[in-house]
């Protein structure tokens, strides 16, 4: 079988009933039960019934997306799917990748990501931070535009806006204080961006405003046992494969207030001789990004039983 990578989605791909297609698949049921036990609540009910507003709360979204990705990965392996040659995850998805790689158990990761989510939410009051996707503009121009927007507030201003997610060659997400994000959107559109779309999020993730959250997370990470990865994992913050648990912890700490370098992550996976990248979990966002990053990649989603059957049939012929 040809080598392939699994990539795991982050916040934004959640939806009520996103695991319904699996029915009572034992691997999915078990993953939901483990997460429920670890968090002390019925995660399966939240995923199945929502409501949408509850699922969209950062403190719920992060553990729910974690368990959905782990459930899909376990189902793939239970159905005879091979182990990937490398894994990665977008933002929160990096924690799912860590579970797949054996660094953390699901029982460890679920409360850890909920702690991360709460720390991020507490760092910036709701309504004072913002994020926006800038479409149709080179990333370097977005970086320069953010710097111009900050300068427009004057030398002593506390306003912040930064490029935080380098998703594909023409899509960069910015984050920071609401006034600065709004100003940057206005300036970037004037400078030629096709669109500047405000994102429905409750905090400016991956911006320097998340540093207080990262400091809390650092303490929690230090108290969490990490195993050496059994599968190479390309991290977001340095685009490196780390084997040392302390270096993995450091990368997770830095990721909380540093950018997701997704374009480079995908390029790093390809440089390892891997031409197939599979999004494991709900949605097809990452598969789309991978195709836009490099059209030569075989990028596909693997989030439903039907997609599993197609992949297993295709790859059995390879």
Secondary structure, DSSP 8 states (H G I E B T S, - for coil): ---EEEEE--TT---TTTTGGGTT-HHHHHHHHHHHHHHTS-HHHHHHH--HHHHTSHHHHHHHHHHHHHHHHHHHHHTT----SEEEESTTHHHHHHHHTTSS-HHHHHHHHHHHHHHHHHHS-TTTEEEEEEESS-HHHHHHHHHHHHHTT-TT----EEEEEEEETTEEEEEEEHHHHHHHHHHHHHTT-SEEEE---SS-TTSGGGHHHHHHHHHHHHTS-----SSEEB-TTT--B--SHHHHHHHHHHHTTS-B-HHHHHHHHHHTT--EEEEESSSSHHHHHHHHH-TTSEEEEE-SHHHHHHHHHHHH--
